Amino acid sequence: MDENNILAQFCLLTGLTQEQAQDYSGLLSSARRQVEKQLNPQAETEYVQETLEQLAAAIAWQGYLNLQQGEAPKRISTPDLTVEWQENGSQQAAGQLIASLRQSLADVLETGFAFRLA
């Protein structure tokens, strides 16, 4: 995943400039690593890189909201979808965006569930 693309998506979600968003580089790196850890090692991810980067940015956005505890824009748009929400619904919107992106990436992300055959 390209960190510059994740940064650009994060800026769209937060409304921050790239310069302001640099203060959250640790949060962005952590979100990228979280997504990378969820990847199925056998999955071919070349065709979903943009969506993986959007997921990392959305996870970072949720972390940013936790840090800020304030209001964020009421509408965000990415190439794949648009999310709108009511006042004080920023955390819910971030969660919905993450869930939607994870669902669209279901074929390349591990679910966390393992079945053992005896």
Buried (B, 14 or more C-beta within 10 A) or exposed (E): BEEEBBBBBBBBBBEBEEEEBEEBEEBBBBBBEBBEEBBBEEEEBEEBEBBBBBBBBBBBBBBBBEEEEEEBEEEBEBEEEEBEBEEEBBBEBBBBBBEBBBEBBEEBBBEEEEEEEE
